[in-house]
Amino acid sequence: MIRQLPAYPIYLLIQGVFGFGFITFATLSTLYRIETVGLNPFQLVLVGTALELAAFSFEIPTGILADLYSRRLSVIVGMFLFGIGFMFEGLLPYFVTVMIAQVIWGAGWTFISGAPGSLDCRRAGRGGIGKVYLRGAQINQVGLILGVPLAVVLGSVSLALPMVVGGAIFVGLGIVLLVVMPGAGLQSCAAWGTHDVRLDGRHVPGRGVDDPGPAGADHDHRHRGALGRGFRGL
């Protein structure tokens, strides 16, 4: 049986692979929609609008799922929806299917927004949260840098290929998380009790993080920014 990993490396894995897979998809996505699908400017606006409406519409119900049922499940479902949406768009180059794809992966975004951040807060304690988010942002940037040349190489073969490969990366990540992601005790910084927890998962007595205050809110904002920069750029 494969052993589940601590939350900290899981968080870094999500950040790195998310950046890598997303930029692989996004680098040539607009060119694909214009050259392969043949969308006009008005249709491109509709595509972006469908994405934003899907993200807005699913934000509350998916947040309830993450908070009340399972943040682990929320993250995993989100990764699969990202992958399915990306591949659906790349494999079926039609305006209607592109619109449907936006709804699929727009919903996927709401499943993962904020949920991965709860993984590391519980493990890091007040003093380590900043380091966790900083390292996550660094890993995310590395993934973004590595994904761009891959997208260019794949796009030289077919403009649809980076979208399909990007989707496959997310599906693969979902499968990996299904096996190694810890399944219990994922709480927000505000919900964690009166112990600091080191990055190796060991409890040590100290100040709790039950009241993260403005610093905690700022860290959560940074986390969402790390995952959301590419999303807002489409």
N, C-alpha and C positions, 0 to 999 in steps of 0.2 A: 504494500500500500504506500502511495506517495505521501510524504509528510507535508502538511500545510506549512507555509512560510510565515514568518512574522510580518506584521503589518507594514513596517518600514520598507523592506525591499519590495513588497507588493505595490506600495505607493510609487516607488521609483520606477518599477516596471510599467505601471499604468502610464505614468507621465512620459516615459521615453517612447514606448510603443505607440501611445496615442499620437504624439507629435510626429513620429515617423510615418504612421499609417495615414494620418489626416493630410499631411502635406503631399504625400504621394498621390492621393486622390485630388487634392485641391489645386495643385500647381497648374494643371492643364484642363481643369474642369470647364472653365468658361470657353476656352478654345474648342473643346470637344462639343459643347452645346451649340456653338456657332457653326463650326465646320462640318461636324458629323450629323448632328441632329437637325441643323438648319434653322435654329431659332432666330427670330427677329428681335429687335430691342424691346418691344412690348412684351413678348413672351418671356424674355429674360427677366424683366421686372416681375412678371407673374410668378416665375419660378422662385425668386427671392422672397416674394410675398408669401407664397405657400409655405416656405421654410420657416419664416418668422411666425406665421399664424399657428403652425403646428407646434413650435416651441412654446409659444404663449399658451396655447390651449391645453397642453399636456403637463404644464409645470406643476399645477396644484395636485392633480391626482397622482402623479408619479412621486411628488414629494411626500404625500401621505403614505404611499407604499414604502418608501425608503425609511421614513421615521417610525412607522407603526409596525411594519412587518419585517423587512429585511433589507438593510443597506447593501449587503453582499449580493443578494438577488437583483437589486436595482442596478448595481454597477454591471453585473454580468449580462442582464437583459439589454442594457444600454449598448454594450459593446456589440452584441449580436445584431441589434437593430441598425447600428452604424454600418456594420459590414454588409448586411442584407440590402440596405438602402443604396450603398455605393455600388455594389455589384449589379443590383437591379437596374440602376441608371446606365451603367456601362454596357450591359448586355442587351438592353432594349432601347435603341436610340430613337425614341419617339417622344413628342411633346407630352403626351398624356402620361407615359411611364416616367418621364423625368419629374413631372409634378407629383406623382405618387411616391417616387423615391424621396422627394423632399419631406413629405409627410412622415415617411418611415424613419429616416435618420434624424429628422427634427424631433420626433418623439424620443428617439434614442438619446439625444442630447439631454432632454429633461430627466431621463433616468439616471444619468451620471453626474449632472451638475450639482456640485457640493458634496455628493456622497463619498468620493474617494478621500476628501479632506478629513472626514471623521476617522479614517483609519489611523492616520499618523498622530492626530491630536491626543488620542488616548494613550499612545505608546511613548510620546515624547516628553510630557510634562511641560510646565510653563517655560522653563529655561531652554528646552530643545526645539520648541515648535518653529521658531524662526529659522533654525538650521535645516529643519526638515523641508520647509517650503522653499528655501533657497536652493537646496540640493535638487529638489524636484523640478524647479524652474530651469536649473542648469541642464538636467537630464532631458527635459522637454526640448530645450534649444538644440541639444545635440541631435535628437531625433529629427527635428525640423531640418537641420543642415544636411543630414544624411539622406533625407527623403527627396529633396529637390533633384539631385543628379539622377537618382533612381527613376523619378517621374520623367525626366527628360529622355533618358535612355529608352524607357518603355514607350514613351510617346513617339519616338522616332520609328517604332514598329507599327503602333496603332494608337490613336488618341484615346481609344476606349480602354486600352490595357492598363494604364495607371489607375483608373477608377476601379477596375476589377481586382487588381492586385492590392490596392488600398483597402478595398472591402474584405479581401481574403485575410489581410493582416489583422483586421478587427475581429473577424470570426475566429482566427487562431488565438488571439488574445483572450477572447471570451472562453474558449475551450481551456486554455491554460489556467485562467482564473477560477474556472469551475472546479479544477483539481486542487490548486495550491492556495487559494484565497481563504483566510480564516473566516469561519462562519458564524461566530458568536461574539457578542460583546462589543459590537461596533457602535460607539456612541459619539455624539458631538462633543466639542471641547466643553460646552456649557454643562453637559450632563455628567462629566467625569467627576469622581469624588475627591477624596482628601489625600491622595497619594500621588507622588510624582512617579512616572514610569519611564525608565531609560529606553533608548532605542533598541536595546536587545530584548526588551519585553519584561525585564525584571523590575518588580516593585521596590521602591525605596521610600522611606518616610519623608515627608516634606509638605510643602504647600500644595494644595489642590489647584485644579484649574476649573473649578466649578463656576468661577466668575472671571472669564477671560478679559472682559472689558474691551476698551477700544483696540487694544493690541490684538486680541483674538479675532475681533471683527475684521481688522485690517489684514490679518493673515488669511482669513477665509476669502477676502476679496482678491488677494494675490493669487490664491489657488484657482479661483474661478477664471481669473485673467489668463493664467497659464494655459488652461484648457480651452478658453474661449476666443483667443485672438484670431485663430483661423476661421472659426465659426462665423464671427462677425464680418470677416473679410470677404465672404462669398456674396 
